[in-house]
Amino acid sequence: MPAIIVFSHLRWDFVFQRPQHLLSRLAEYYPVIFVEEPVFDEKESRWETSTPLPNVTVCRPHTSVAMPGFHDDQLPQLRKLLRQLALDHSEHIVWFYTPMALPLLQELQPSLVVYDCMDELAAFKNAPKQLLQRESALLKVADIVFTGGPSLYRAKRDRHANAHCFSSSVDVRHFSKALDRSTSFAGQRNIPAPRLGFYGVIDERLDTGLLAQLADARPEWQLVLVGPVVKIDPASLPQRPNIHYFGQQPYQALPEFLAGWDVCLLPFALNESTRFISPTKTLEYMAAELPIVSTPVTDVVDVYSGIVHIANDAQEFVAACERALSENAEQWSQRIEKMRAVVASTSWDATALRMHELMEESRRQRKPVPDTVKPETHDTAETVASVNPLRTATIPHISTLIVGAGPTGLSAAYHLDENVMVIDKNSTVGGWCRSIEDKGFTFDYAGHIMFSNDPYVLKLYQILLGDNVHWQNREAWVYSKGVHTRYPFQGALYGLPPEVIKECIVGAMEARFGDLKQAGAKLQAPDVKDAEVCENTDCCADGTEIVPKNAQTMADGSARTAAPRNFEEFIYKVWGKGIAKHFAIPYNRKLWTVPLTEMETSWLGGRVPLPDLEEIIDGALEPVAKPQGPNARFGYPLKGGFQALVEGFVPHIKGELEMNADLVKLSPSEKIVALADGRRFRYDSLISTMPLPELIKLIGDEVPAEIKEAANGLKHISIRCVNIGVGREDITDKHWIYYPEDSIFHRIFVQGNASPECNPPGGFGLTCEISYSPWKPLPVDGQKLVDRCVSDLIKVGLLRPDDKIITSNLVDMPYAYVVYDHERARNVETVKAWLAQYDIVLSGRYSEWEYYNSDHAFLAGKKAAETVKAMHLQQAKSIAAE
């Protein structure tokens, strides 16, 4: 027989409940491999195994990742461990208690996938944000679904064609031991009667306020609570002389507690976490033949209201307990008769047997995935070729398909309704706004901050993060000529060598007035007018600075004010030869990797901003004060890295979110997509946030030659980030630093100062950003690139030679910045117009091929959603007119 490989959020040696009851009995038919959530082990990744029962092996993974549960960061190490497990049990069934482990299914080839849904885990306290989406994916791949009670069954039956309700059962032989009332647990014998008891996990599902009211209403009653306290502060539990906490007790001791009780309690709170519960202990209390009082939990009311006392509030609960304690002989006899009938009708043995029968039936009926829909290779180009034509009559239909779960795609889904699906090839949401955890350090995919002047975006920040945000005044600097100067470079020249300052000031003046040495030249400023605040016109051209309100721009007229023909000319016209020479030209060549004469200037704003000479001179004569005001502040998630911001969308998304969903084929004419796992979907509208050239490649032969040529003409640069965790705190007070000279990195994002939660105790994180392209490849890679960064960090004074490097890792961003060459606008418009006729909406930096920051991405997603809504409305009107 095949083995059952179980993924559980509960540990085997925790409270003995449904998983242990079922699996210990299914072990008569299959070897059971019970995989628990990992525990932290800084030494090595390994399995810790034990055999608590015959044919049951508990596998507890040890990993060097200090993240809870089946967190995405755990997956790489868990996959390696799981591969060996799969070799040891080549024939296997996979059984899920938690959908969070679903990504691990990729390492297995089960003959059956079982989802035993014992609780609505997404409603529990501190549930992972991805849980709902991951459960949706699990329901699609599961062959059979079991549910833990009627209400859960009603919630899942329409989502799976092979769903079965198996309410929790009872081990009668074990709990009937309580009928011998002389066997009361020794530790409670000194507690006076009457004793009203509860056992089980004490968490947010328990109505602790009700218990306090019950204890206060009848001080002579003794409340006995048995079970571990989890997810809530033990200090929040009511403390009364007549409330007694016994903590977690072994399963064998539970009948002894029951033997000494007079009434059994089900004092559950009525909240989202208890909406679907079906308490196992209800039948166990009945096996002990004790009266039961419960709050109106749906499954208890629907199934056992003729046996269990139901109370809607504290007053009714007290009254119900009084009735239970004062039963006469006839009432006692009637209750016992009903309880015995219920208990006799069920058992864990019978439940496990029926599950076994259904599983074997499903295995016999299970059809293997046809070879025609299996990708033959992981290589994208070959995979596209291996996918059959997309025509089929049984493809699921989606109103709007969104490609990409980055900030733009998530924003679009947030602004749309339920009939939406977001697909992304990665295992976690965020796109290039993802974060990674490494030995206690948090690093982002390149440096990100929260900044916007848009009221709607500011409101979104609050919705997505709540209190999980850290605001501070920015400290942006430039390192050149061996010194740090404040950013922007042109406004903070103080501290640079005198000859450099002189060149910068003279150059700025000549940019304004012309050649100062011309004999008889009459210095006269051209007409000027106030400029709008215009993003991306800083001399770094990376979108992190804003032109001041008092900046001035040249009016049309003189030759000196003619529109610049390219980015390099723009730099000389705006800041002059000195600032161009010492910062703007070397920095931007280093960043963009292409000749600046090949770049146009539309992305920098419609008018040429003049340098404010007074500010330049002031910034050269004395140190510039720290920036103040709203434009000087930026935000960052307090915990979770920048990914926490984009993850904030997930609970608000009404549609489906499919991760690990790699798009390999798109037919615009058929409006069908194919994924690497063989699934296909038909859509009405498609929002693409993926890189425009990659989208065209996926369409393949449907693309006309001129469209392919336009897409191939789009240029971009890539970024390799080297993240370094240093064993020294407070290395610098700066947030990011620009390097125009010969260091391998063009910018350092000081990750350790983004939030105090980004560093482990004693550590500090730095991210080195290195641009590369076909025109400027990386000089070294891998560990040599890390070593080069460390060497240059020492050279520029950020690190000391004796600093300990705790950890380092590399993050690659193949598409980082779009290049605004002179053909970009024409190429983008050509491709965009062709796609639009097939109801494909391009949105975000890489699909629109625009220079967007994260706040722009949010607004781009909103705009795309509005475009799709308008398209659907127009389509509905057209259909109605016909």
Salt bridges, closest charged atoms under 4 A:
ASP13 OD2 - ARG60 NH2 3.62
GLU36 OE1 - ARG11 NH1 2.93
GLU36 OE1 - ARG60 NE 2.63
ASP41 OD2 - ARG46 NE 3.24
ASP41 OD2 - HIS62 ND1 3.27
GLU44 OE2 - ARG46 NE 3.89
GLU48 OE1 - HIS62 NE2 2.69
ASP72 OD1 - ARG134 NH2 3.21
ASP73 OD2 - HIS71 ND1 3.89
GLU91 OE2 - ARG363 NH2 3.19
GLU107 OE2 - ARG79 NE 3.79
GLU107 OE1 - ARG83 NE 2.89
ASP116 OD1 - ARG18 NH2 2.94
GLU120 OE2 - LYS156 NZ 3.08
GLU135 OE1 - LYS156 NZ 2.99
GLU135 OE1 - ARG159 NH1 3.69
ASP143 OD2 - ARG366 NE 2.88
ASP171 OD2 - ARG25 NH2 3.74
ASP203 OD2 - ARG205 NH2 2.87
GLU204 OE2 - LYS231 NZ 3.27
ASP216 OD1 - ARG240 NE 2.72
GLU289 OE2 - ARG340 NE 2.58
ASP302 OD2 - ARG154 NH2 3.37
GLU322 OE2 - ARG218 NH2 2.25
GLU327 OE2 - ARG335 NE 2.69
ASP349 OD1 - ARG25 NE 2.74
GLU357 OE1 - ARG354 NH1 3.19
GLU360 OE1 - ARG363 NH1 3.11
GLU475 OE1 - ARG486 NH1 2.81
GLU503 OE1 - LYS581 NZ 3.24
GLU503 OE1 - HIS582 NE2 3.48
GLU510 OE1 - LYS577 NZ 3.74
GLU535 OE1 - HIS856 NE2 3.34
ASP542 OD2 - ARG747 NH1 3.26
GLU545 OE2 - ARG474 NH2 3.26
GLU568 OE1 - ARG589 NH2 3.33
GLU569 OE1 - ARG565 NH2 2.75
GLU598 OE1 - LYS715 NZ 3.97
GLU656 OE1 - LYS140 NZ 2.15
GLU658 OE2 - LYS140 NZ 3.55
GLU658 OE1 - ARG679 NH1 3.30
GLU670 OE2 - ARG391 NE 3.01
ASP677 OD2 - ARG679 NE 2.92
ASP684 OD1 - HIS397 NE2 2.88
GLU694 OE2 - LYS697 NZ 3.30
ASP733 OD1 - LYS734 NZ 3.75
GLU741 OE2 - LYS481 NZ 3.40
GLU769 OE1 - HIS746 NE2 3.92
GLU769 OE1 - ARG747 NH2 3.16
ASP781 OD1 - ARG720 NH1 2.48
ASP792 OD2 - ARG788 NE 3.44
ASP792 OD1 - LYS795 NZ 3.65
ASP802 OD1 - ARG800 NE 3.61
ASP803 OD1 - ARG728 NE 2.68
ASP812 OD1 - ARG720 NE 2.76
ASP839 OD2 - LYS671 NZ 2.47
ASP855 OD1 - HIS856 ND1 3.99
GLU866 OE2 - LYS862 NZ 2.76
